[in-house]
Amino acid sequence: MTDTYRNIPSLSERYRPYFRIGAAVNAKSLNTHRDLLVTHFNSVTAENEMKWEEIHPEQDRYEFAKADALVNFAREHGMFVRGHTLVWHNQTPAAVFLDDLGQTATAAVVERRLEEHVATVLGRYHNDIGCWDVVNEAVVDAGTGFLRDSRWLQTLGDDYIAKAFRIAHQAAPDALLFYNDYNETKPDKSERIYKLVAGLLDEGVPIHGIGMQGHWMLDDPALDEIERAIDRYASLGVRLHITELDVSVYGNVHGTGGQSQEVLPYDDELAKRLAERYRSLFSLLRARKDVIESVTFWGVADDDTWRDNFPVRGRKDWPLLFDVNHGPKQAFWSVVEF
Ligand code: HAH
């Protein structure tokens, strides 16, 4: 970060009356984005380093070094940590679901492994991690089904989600426990998420919040769609976190779902459109500060964003508030000046 950028307002200070401002961090960005993190964020999430395949790559082997480095950094700077994630259909070793002979493991074996994993990870960080995405992305996107047909569902059955929350609560009774998902504002899917969480609450399952990932685009979802989803979820009386916010500059133009292969030039016109989008998003989020407790960006600056490879591999994107040189974008100013 050059000195030119040192006199700008702090994002997290500006938002102190509203909600925490977080960022997903990886082992590299913990160093390359250190100054931005310390100045503008008061919450961090490990982009990958706490996912099962990274922190627990083999049955008898945990790799805590990278997660420890993030947690130590957060402690040093008084930052909140969101833990991400325990039960997910991705980035989980296949071996979790297999027995010694390479056959599908029994429910009892998989449940024991889950208990051991959760007790170990949540136990290690119980002083530092205030909240966990216990289950990530468990409902289907479209169609008539309800729960995603994952290994977790196949081996543990329909109540694996309730089990995961109970196990997490036992391991860390003080942690806030979240269900986290994407396309969380889409009418069909948000209804499924609502039903899932409502059902868990009815059964007395210890779940405290819904994580709305917020992988959004310039023109989609519409603001009123986001507003409806927030209000619907909030009606359950749970906390809401925006957990993975980024705004792809590739809009849902011509119904492409943002999947056009063409790389746009990131010019002043596009920077302005992104700034306007961020302005209206944050004005909505501020208006819902009573239910939104935290807004985490999925990255810090445009030089390190998963959006360069999603949904189109190798297509440069500019979804964050800080540019590739770590300077504030127009979008930054539209979020801090109100
Ligand atoms: C999120 N999934 C995950 O929660 C996060 O852990 C990951 O780093 C990036 C995005 C979003 C997603 C996906 O992985 C696949 C299809 C749609 C959306």
Boltz pocket constraint, residues with backbone or C-beta under 6 A from the ligand:
constraints:
  - pocket:
      binder: B
      contacts: [[A, 47], [A, 48], [A, 136], [A, 182], [A, 213], [A, 215], [A, 244], [A, 306]]
      max_distance: 6.0
